Amino acid sequence: MNIHFWTKIKAITPSLTPSAVIGSMLFIGNIAGVNANEYDRDQMISHHGVTAEFIESIANLGFGHISYSELIAFKEYDINASYIEEIQKIGLINMNAGELIGFSAHDIDAKYVAEIRQLGFSNINAGEVIAFKAQEVDPKYIHEIQALGFDSISLGEIIAFDEHNIDTIKVNEVHQLGFTDIDSGEMLAFSMLDINQKFVDKMASLGLTEINKNEILRLKQYNVDQAEINKIKHYGLYNQQANTVIVLAILKLDDSLIREVKALDIDNYSMGDFLEARTGKKHSSYHDVAMYDELAKVISTIHYLEI
């Protein structure tokens, strides 16, 4: 399995977006959320010391169309032409007003961004920098994670690692389960889905023993348990193969599935359309050819099943 499974997990579990990022964005929204309708805008600008010269100076740096509340936040957080130029010189030239406010509110300057890059994160964006500062990730922790083999981990992922308390002990626990060749996205999925020895043993008790990292994550994701196995056995489809069990869990095996599959023109149907109609979600085979192949086999088996 590759990082694309992590993308799917994020779609299922929105909390995988680090809360530090969300918190920072909410913070920005709060400090810039002055309601201009409550005041005469000229009085509001004058009261906060926003002058025509100040507006012109930041407009010349690409901020000519920001809101009155953002202008006030700029002034209150000492975001002037000098500060904007400093940040732009380090390569973060496409920052919006809210991100600049977040930078200033968290005391982020060019030196701090340079320090992040020196830790091995060259391809970063403003949102990640804000989240990194808000999460207060210890550089020693970063070196610990990189030393575990996650040397290509992104800044966003290291923030998520820190948020989910992934350390040497947790990584070793996953390795001891037999899953040693995992990347940072997969490690996050293992942690968030709480894949542990108890769950691996539970799957073994169901007859699912030769399981790869891709399969163990999906077995947990689709809540495969004894009841699911019993249902599969009831229809005569149990073969002790994890992929088959996962596919049947995705398709939600029941009498209606049998009817729908048997009604298919088995030589001329769209797998994507069938899956969307069955699950209510769009699916793509681009990143998961093996699973699509298994789906085709299972559908063909059900179609010719004598019930």
C-alpha positions as CSV (number, residue, x, y, z in Angstrom):
1,M,0.0,0.0,0.0
2,N,1.1,3.5,-0.6
3,I,0.3,7.0,0.6
4,H,-3.0,7.0,-1.4
5,F,-4.6,4.9,1.4
6,W,-3.7,7.7,3.8
7,T,-5.7,10.0,1.5
8,K,-8.7,7.7,1.6
9,I,-8.5,7.5,5.4
10,K,-8.4,11.3,5.6
11,A,-11.6,11.4,3.6
12,I,-13.3,9.0,6.0
13,T,-11.8,10.5,9.1
14,P,-11.6,14.3,8.9
15,S,-9.9,14.6,12.2
16,L,-6.7,13.5,10.4
17,T,-6.4,17.1,9.4
18,P,-4.1,18.2,12.3
19,S,-6.2,20.1,14.9
20,A,-3.3,22.5,15.2
21,V,-4.0,23.7,11.7
22,I,-7.7,24.0,12.4
23,G,-7.0,25.8,15.7
24,S,-4.7,28.2,13.9
25,M,-7.2,29.0,11.2
26,L,-9.9,29.6,13.8
27,F,-7.6,31.9,15.7
28,I,-7.0,33.9,12.5
29,G,-10.7,34.1,11.9
30,N,-11.2,35.4,15.4
31,I,-8.7,38.2,15.3
32,A,-9.7,39.3,11.8
33,G,-13.4,38.9,12.4
34,V,-14.4,42.5,13.2
35,N,-17.9,43.2,11.8
36,A,-17.5,46.3,9.6
37,N,-21.3,46.7,9.4
38,E,-21.4,47.7,13.1
39,Y,-19.4,50.9,12.5
40,D,-19.0,53.7,10.0
41,R,-15.9,52.3,8.2
42,D,-14.1,55.6,8.1
43,Q,-14.4,56.0,11.9
44,M,-13.3,52.3,12.3
45,I,-10.2,52.8,10.2
46,S,-9.3,56.1,11.9
47,H,-9.8,54.6,15.4
48,H,-7.3,51.8,14.6
49,G,-4.8,54.1,13.0
50,V,-5.1,52.7,9.5
51,T,-3.8,55.5,7.3
52,A,-3.9,56.0,3.5
53,E,-0.1,55.6,3.5
54,F,-0.3,52.3,5.4
55,I,-2.9,51.0,2.9
56,E,-0.8,52.1,0.0
57,S,2.3,50.5,1.4
58,I,0.8,47.0,1.7
59,A,-1.2,47.4,-1.5
60,N,2.1,47.8,-3.3
61,L,3.1,44.4,-2.0
62,G,0.1,42.6,-3.4
63,F,-2.5,43.3,-0.6
64,G,-4.7,45.8,-2.3
65,H,-8.0,43.9,-2.0
66,I,-8.1,42.9,1.6
67,S,-11.1,43.5,3.9
68,Y,-11.4,46.3,6.5
69,S,-11.2,43.8,9.3
70,E,-7.9,42.4,7.8
71,L,-6.5,45.9,7.5
72,I,-7.3,46.5,11.2
73,A,-5.7,43.1,12.1
74,F,-2.6,44.0,10.0
75,K,-2.3,47.2,12.0
76,E,-2.9,45.6,15.4
77,Y,-0.4,42.8,14.8
78,D,2.3,45.2,13.3
79,I,2.1,43.7,9.9
80,N,3.7,46.4,7.8
81,A,5.5,46.6,4.5
82,S,8.8,45.7,6.1
83,Y,7.4,42.5,7.7
84,I,5.7,41.5,4.5
85,E,8.9,42.0,2.5
86,E,10.8,39.9,5.0
87,I,8.4,37.0,4.7
88,Q,8.2,37.3,0.9
89,K,12.0,37.1,0.6
90,I,12.1,33.6,2.1
91,G,9.9,32.3,-0.7
92,L,6.4,32.3,0.8
93,I,5.3,34.8,-1.8
94,N,1.7,33.6,-2.3
95,M,0.5,34.1,1.3
96,N,-2.9,35.6,1.9
97,A,-3.9,38.1,4.5
98,G,-5.1,35.5,6.9
99,E,-1.9,33.6,6.8
100,L,0.2,36.7,7.4
101,I,-2.0,37.5,10.4
102,G,-1.4,34.0,11.6
103,F,2.4,34.4,11.2
104,S,2.5,37.6,13.2
105,A,0.1,36.4,15.8
106,H,2.4,33.4,16.4
107,D,5.6,35.5,16.2
108,I,6.8,33.7,13.1
109,D,9.6,35.5,11.2
110,A,12.0,34.6,8.4
111,K,14.5,33.1,10.9
112,Y,11.9,30.7,12.2
113,V,11.0,29.5,8.7
114,A,14.7,29.0,8.0
115,E,15.0,26.8,11.1
116,I,12.1,24.6,9.9
117,R,13.8,24.2,6.5
118,Q,17.1,23.3,8.2
119,L,15.2,20.4,9.8
120,G,14.8,18.9,6.4
121,F,11.5,20.5,5.3
122,S,12.2,22.5,2.2
123,N,8.8,22.2,0.5
124,I,6.5,23.9,3.0
125,N,3.5,26.3,2.9
126,A,2.3,29.0,5.3
127,G,-0.5,26.9,6.8
128,E,2.0,24.2,7.8
129,V,4.4,26.7,9.3
130,I,1.6,28.1,11.5
131,A,0.4,24.7,12.5
132,F,4.0,23.6,13.3
133,K,4.5,26.7,15.6
134,A,1.0,26.2,17.2
135,Q,1.8,22.5,17.9
136,E,5.2,23.4,19.3
137,V,6.9,20.4,17.8
138,D,10.3,19.7,19.4
139,P,13.2,19.4,16.9
140,K,14.5,16.4,19.0
141,Y,11.2,14.7,18.3
142,I,11.6,15.3,14.5
143,H,15.1,13.8,14.6
144,E,13.7,10.8,16.5
145,I,11.1,10.1,13.8
146,Q,13.4,10.7,10.9
147,A,15.9,8.2,12.5
148,L,13.1,5.5,12.5
149,G,13.2,5.5,8.7
150,F,10.7,8.3,7.9
151,D,13.3,10.5,6.4
152,S,11.0,11.8,3.7
153,I,8.1,12.7,6.0
154,S,6.4,16.0,5.2
155,L,6.0,18.8,7.7
156,G,2.2,18.2,7.7
157,E,2.8,14.6,8.6
158,I,5.3,15.3,11.4
159,I,2.7,17.6,12.9
160,A,0.1,14.8,12.7
161,F,2.7,12.4,14.2
162,D,3.2,14.7,17.1
163,E,-0.5,15.2,17.6
164,H,-1.2,11.5,17.7
165,N,1.8,10.8,20.0
166,I,3.6,8.5,17.5
167,D,7.1,7.8,18.8
168,T,9.7,5.0,18.7
169,I,7.6,2.8,21.0
170,K,4.5,3.0,18.7
171,V,6.5,2.5,15.6
172,N,8.2,-0.6,17.1
173,E,4.8,-2.0,18.1
174,V,3.7,-1.8,14.5
175,H,6.9,-3.4,13.3
176,Q,6.5,-6.3,15.8
177,L,3.1,-7.0,14.2
178,G,5.1,-7.9,11.1
179,F,4.5,-4.6,9.2
180,T,8.0,-3.2,8.9
181,D,7.9,-1.7,5.4
182,I,5.5,1.2,6.1
183,D,5.7,4.9,5.2
184,S,4.7,7.9,7.2
185,G,1.1,8.0,5.9
186,E,0.6,4.3,6.6
187,M,2.0,4.8,10.1
188,L,-0.5,7.5,10.8
189,A,-3.3,5.2,9.6
190,F,-2.1,2.4,11.8
191,S,-2.1,4.7,14.8
192,M,-5.5,6.3,14.1
193,L,-7.2,3.0,13.4
194,D,-5.5,1.6,16.5
195,I,-4.1,-1.5,14.8
196,N,-2.6,-3.6,17.6
197,Q,-1.8,-7.2,18.5
198,K,-5.3,-7.8,19.8
199,F,-6.8,-6.9,16.5
200,V,-4.3,-9.0,14.5
201,D,-5.1,-11.9,16.8
202,K,-8.8,-11.3,16.3
203,M,-8.4,-11.5,12.5
204,A,-6.4,-14.7,12.9
205,S,-9.3,-16.2,14.9
206,L,-11.5,-15.5,11.9
207,G,-9.1,-17.5,9.7
208,L,-7.4,-14.4,8.2
209,T,-3.7,-15.0,8.9
210,E,-1.7,-14.1,5.8
211,I,-2.6,-10.4,5.9
212,N,-0.5,-7.6,4.4
213,K,-0.5,-4.0,5.6
214,N,-3.0,-2.9,3.0
215,E,-5.5,-5.6,4.1
216,I,-5.1,-5.1,7.9
217,L,-6.0,-1.4,7.6
218,R,-9.0,-2.1,5.5
219,L,-10.2,-4.9,7.7
220,K,-10.3,-2.4,10.6
221,Q,-11.7,0.4,8.5
222,Y,-14.7,-1.8,7.4
223,N,-15.2,-3.3,10.8
224,V,-14.8,-6.9,9.8
225,D,-15.8,-9.1,12.7
226,Q,-17.3,-12.6,13.4
227,A,-20.8,-11.4,12.3
228,E,-19.4,-10.3,8.9
229,I,-17.6,-13.7,8.5
230,N,-20.7,-15.6,9.4
231,K,-22.7,-13.7,6.8
232,I,-20.1,-14.4,4.1
233,K,-20.1,-18.1,5.1
234,H,-23.9,-18.1,4.8
235,Y,-23.7,-17.2,1.1
236,G,-20.9,-19.7,0.6
237,L,-18.3,-17.1,-0.3
238,Y,-15.8,-17.5,2.5
239,N,-12.4,-18.5,1.3
240,Q,-10.2,-17.2,4.1
241,Q,-8.7,-14.5,1.8
242,A,-8.6,-11.0,3.4
243,N,-9.2,-9.2,0.1
244,T,-12.3,-11.2,-0.7
245,V,-13.7,-10.4,2.8
246,I,-12.9,-6.7,2.4
247,V,-14.6,-6.5,-1.0
248,L,-17.7,-8.1,0.4
249,A,-17.7,-5.7,3.3
250,I,-17.3,-2.8,0.9
251,L,-20.2,-4.1,-1.2
252,K,-22.3,-4.7,1.9
253,L,-23.2,-8.4,1.3
254,D,-26.9,-9.2,1.6
255,D,-29.7,-10.5,-0.5
256,S,-30.0,-7.2,-2.3
257,L,-26.4,-7.4,-3.5
258,I,-26.9,-10.9,-4.8
259,R,-30.0,-9.7,-6.8
260,E,-28.1,-6.7,-8.2
261,V,-25.1,-8.7,-9.3
262,K,-27.2,-11.4,-10.9
263,A,-29.1,-8.8,-12.8
264,L,-25.9,-7.4,-14.3
265,D,-24.8,-7.9,-17.9
266,I,-21.7,-9.5,-16.6
267,D,-19.8,-8.9,-19.8
268,N,-20.8,-5.3,-20.2
269,Y,-21.1,-3.2,-17.0
270,S,-19.2,-0.3,-15.4
271,M,-17.5,-1.2,-12.1
272,G,-17.3,2.4,-11.1
273,D,-21.1,2.9,-11.7
274,F,-21.9,-0.3,-9.9
275,L,-19.8,0.7,-6.9
276,E,-21.2,4.2,-6.7
277,A,-24.8,2.9,-6.9
278,R,-24.0,0.3,-4.2
279,T,-22.0,2.4,-1.8
280,G,-23.1,5.9,-2.5
281,K,-19.5,7.0,-3.2
282,K,-17.3,7.4,-6.3
283,H,-14.5,5.0,-6.5
284,S,-11.4,5.0,-8.8
285,S,-9.2,2.1,-9.8
286,Y,-6.3,4.4,-10.5
287,H,-4.6,4.0,-7.2
288,D,-5.9,0.5,-6.3
289,V,-5.8,-1.9,-9.2
290,A,-5.5,-5.0,-7.0
291,M,-8.7,-4.2,-5.1
292,Y,-10.6,-3.5,-8.4
293,D,-9.4,-6.8,-9.7
294,E,-10.7,-8.5,-6.6
295,L,-14.0,-6.7,-6.9
296,A,-14.4,-8.0,-10.5
297,K,-13.6,-11.6,-9.3
298,V,-16.1,-11.4,-6.5
299,I,-18.9,-9.9,-8.7
300,S,-18.3,-12.7,-11.3
301,T,-18.4,-15.3,-8.6
302,I,-21.6,-14.0,-7.2
303,H,-23.1,-13.7,-10.7
304,Y,-22.6,-17.4,-11.3
305,L,-23.4,-18.5,-7.8
306,E,-26.2,-21.0,-7.5
307,I,-28.5,-20.1,-4.7
